[in-house]
Amino acid sequence: MAPDVFRPVYHPAGQDKELRTALQDLRTGRWRSMRDLLETTADWDLWTRRTQVLAAVAAGSDTVQAWRTEEPGSSAAVVMHCRVVVERALRAHRDEHRRTRELWHEAWEACRLAAHRSPEDPVPWVCLLALARLDKGQRLEEHRMAPPGPMLFPGPWGLLAQADKRDPHNREAYHRMLQFLYARQSGVHLSEAVNFVQWASSAAPAGSSVKALPLYVRVERYRREKGHEKALDLHWVTDDAARDARLALRDWFDAVRPETCTLLDLSHLAHALWGSQQFAEAARVFEALGPFWTTLPWTCRTTDPGDAGLAEEVFVRARTRCLAAARDTRPGPPPGTHT
């Protein structure tokens, strides 16, 4: 690629500079930066996000356990331990590891301990929601509770209610519910997913990232239909697709400070606006992404979802197209003005 062509950067911390520093130390086995970061994180949404990213790195080491040993009275360390063992259980399940059930039980116990030690914290309940997807047959009663509304599915609604009680419309909690729905043993018709995200997004207030949830289901439907293989791809230019993108732009993106948004949500919105040919609007979201990108949802537009290079090419083409459209629509100088 030519040297002047934009090359996006992937980093799990995105624009969160403090988190990037803590991750750097965590990768070398040092936990004090993580502790100091979490001590200054007062917002539950940011707390949930930071603990999730930290756990994804910490799951491959004993660093969090070293923290717990040094500071046995730290509630934050207990919550991070919960995060780490849940991450390990989910990875074991994905890899069909023989210790999956054992790790699942260990993670469940860690979640209950964290919920007891930090009763105001939504993360232990979010973690229990994450583990619910391992129960494909919904054998546990807490995973097959009656739904709170019509057209919804039996599921771990009590766990979601506990997370909601502590942090209303917690982003990760609702994404975990969607993942549970996809993992159900009986299979799932995407109409159930559509009903869920419409129910969730309609109840969420302006500025909530739950407003962007319908964009994820649209990508999943496109992936299952193998839309990229169709000669004439009309999936993204339908009235429904364009409306979903506009609503997420208006009710979520325009109501928050972009630097507080997750890269994954920004990427899905940029993708949806680009796909529905709302290029100038998409340019605003690409600008909010800055130098960063995520492989999802761009991999769904490639012939090989495992090839990040192909996804990056799609992302760069979309970004270039949208930024050019934005420049073309901006008013020029008044007549007679010298530039």
N, C-alpha and C positions, 0 to 999 in steps of 0.2 A: 504494500500500500504506500502511496506517495507520502513523503514526510509531512506535508501540510494538511493531510486529511485527518479529521478529528478521530481520536482513539479513546473510547470511553474507558473508565476505570471501574472495577468492581471492588467493593470493600463492604464487609458485613455491617460496619458501623456507619457507613454513609457519611452524612454531614455532621455527625456527632463526634466532635474532636476529642472530648474528654473520654468517650468510650473507646476511641481508637487508641489512645494512650494506655488505657487499662488493658485492652486486648494485647497490646504489644508486650506489656509486662507479664500478662497471664501466660503467653506462649513461652516465656522463659522460666515459668514456674514460680513467679512472684505474685502474691495475692494482695498485698497492701494497697496497691492502686485501685483494685477492684473494690476492696472494702471502703476506701475513702470516697470513691465515686458513688457507691450505693448509699453511703451516709448522707450525701448531699442531694440525693434524688428524692424530692418530696412529692412529685406528681405520679399518680398510680399508672397512668398510661406510659410515661417514660420509664418508670420502674419495671413494668411488665416487659417492655421492649428490651431494656438493657439486660435484665436478668436472662432473657431468652438468648440473646446474642452471646453473652458471656458463657452461658452453659454449653452452647454448641462448641466452643473452644475448650472449655474446662473438662468436658466429658472424656477427653482422651488422656487425662492426667489425674494425679491425686492432689492437685493444688487446693481444691476446695476442702478436702479432708484435712489437709495441713492447717488451713485456716480454722476449721472447727476445733482441731486439737489445741491450737494456740489460744483461741478465744471461745471456749465452750459456752459462754453466756451470750454469744452473738446470735440474735434472731435472724439477722441477714444471712449469716453463714448457714443456718438451718434451712432457710428458704433456697439458697443457692445449692445446697446439697440435694434438696428436693428436685430442683431444676435438672441437676446433673444426672441423677439416677433415672429420671423420667426420659431424658434424652437418650441414655444408654438403652433403656427398654424399647424405645421406639426404633432405634437403630437395629437392635437385635431382632425385632419383629420384621422389619423391612428385609433383613438379610436371612430370615428364617433360621436364626441361630437356635441351637438346642437349649440354651439357657433362657429363652425368652420368658417363659412362665415364671421362673425364679426371679428374674429381673423385674418383671411386672409386679410381682408381690412385694419386692423390696421397694419399688418406686411408690406403690400404693401406701405402704406404711410411712414412707418419708413424707408423702403429701399430707397425711393425717397428722403427723407430728408437727409439720410446718404450720398447718391450719390452727393447731392448738397453741403453738408458740407465738404466732402472729395472727390473731383472730381478725384483724382489720384488713389483712392483705389479700387481694384477689388472686395472687399467683398460685397458691396451693390448689385452689379450685379450678383455675385454668389448667393446671397440670393434671388434675383428675379428669378433666374433659379430654385432654390429649390422650390419656391412657384408655379412655372409653372406646376408642376405635379398635383396640386390640380385642375387644369383646364382640366379635363379628356376629355371633348368634344372639346377642343381647340377653345373655343368661342371667346377668346380675340385675336385680330389680331396679337399681338406681339408673340403669341404662335403658329402661323401657317404660319410663313414666309417661302418663298421658300428656299430650301437647296442650299448650295454653290457648290454642285457637284452632278453628277449622282448617282443613287442607294441609295440616302439619302432621309430622310423623311421631310415633312414640320414640322417646330417646332420653338422654340425660338432662332433662329440663331442670331438675332440682339443682344439679351442679351449675348449670348456666345461671340459675336464679341466685345462687350463692355468690358467684363472680359478679353478677349485675348489682347485687346488694352493696358490694364493696366498691365497685367501679362501674357505674352504669355505662352500658354499651362498650365494654372493654373490647378492643379490636381483636386481640388474639382469641378471646373466648368465643366470639362468633365465628371466626375462621376454624377453630377447633370443632365446633358444632357441624360446620359444613363438611369437614374432613370425616367426622363420624358418619355422617349421612352417606358419603361416598363409599365408606368401608363396610356398610351393613352387609351381612352374609346373604340376605335375600336378594341383593342387588338393588339398584336404585334407578328409577326413572328420573331423568333430569327435571321433569315437571315438579317433583317433590323439592328439588334444590331451588328451582325458580320460586316456588311458593314460599320457601323458607327465607330466601334473601329479600324477597319483596316484603314479607312480614317484618323482617328485622330492619330493613332500611327505612320503611315507612314510619316505624316507631322511633327511630333515632333522630335526635335533634340536628339542626343545621350545624355543620362543622364536624360532625362525627364521621370517622373513617368507615363506619358501618355503611354509610351512604354509598361507598364504592364497592360493596360486596357483590352486587349484580354483575359487575364487570368480570369477576372471577368465574362465575357460572357460565357466562357467555364464552369465555375462553375454553372452559372444560367441554362445553357442547361442541365447539368447533374442533377441539382435539379428537373427541370421540367420533365425530362425523368425518374425520380426516379431510377437512375442508381444503387444505393446501393441495390436495391431489385433484381437485375439481377444476375443469377447464375454465369454468365461469364461476368465480367465487363472489357470490352476492351476500354472504353471511353478514358482513360488517356494514353494508350500506342500506340495510333495511330500516324502516322507520323505527322499529323497536330498538335496534342497536344504536341508532343515532340518538334516540331519546335517552337511553340509559347513560350514554356518554355525556349528554348535556346536563342531565340531572346531577350526575356525580360532580361535574365541573361547577355547577351553580351551588348545589347544596353542601358540598364538602370542600372542594379546593378553594373556591372563592370566599369561603367563610373562615379560613384558617391561615396561619402563617406557613408558607410552603416549607420552610426549614424544619417545621415540626412533623412533617409527613414522612412516612416510611418510603424508602426507595421503591419497594414493591408496589405500593398503592399508586405512586406517581407513575411508574412504568405502565401499569394497567390502564390508567387514565390516558396517558399519552398514546398508547397503542389503540385504545378504543376511539379516540378522537381522530387519529390518523386514519384508522380503518374506515371510519364513517365519513371521511373526506372533509372533516372540519379542521383544516390544516392550520389556519391562523390561531385557532383556540388551542390546538395541540402544541403549537410553538411555545406558548406560555408555560406549559407543563414541562416541555423539554428544557426550557431555560431554568425552571425550578430544580430539575435534576442536576444541573451544573455539569461537572465532568463525569458523573456517576451513571451506572446502568445496572440492570439485573438481567439474567438470561431469560427469566420468565417475564412476560408472556411471549417473548419474541421467538422462542424455540418452536412455538406452535405454527409458525409461518415457514418452517424449513422442512426439507425432506428427511433430515436426520436430527431428531430432538436432542440427541446426545452430543451434537457438534456445536460447541459454544461459538466457534468462529463463524459459522453460518448465521447464527442468531445475531451476532455482533454486526455482521454486514447488513442484515435487515434493519436493525436498530439505527445504524448510521445513515442508511438511505432514507428511512422515515424521518429522522431528525433533520437531515439536510433539506428534504422536501418541505417540511413544515416551517422551518426557519426562513426559507426562501419565500414561501407564501406570505409569511408575516411581514417581511420586508416589502413585498410588493403591495400590500394593503395599507401600509403606513403612509399618511399624507406627506407629500413633499413640501418644500419651502414655498412660501407665497410667490406669485409672479413678480419678477423684478428683483428678487433677493439674490445676492451674490453668495456663492458658496466656495 
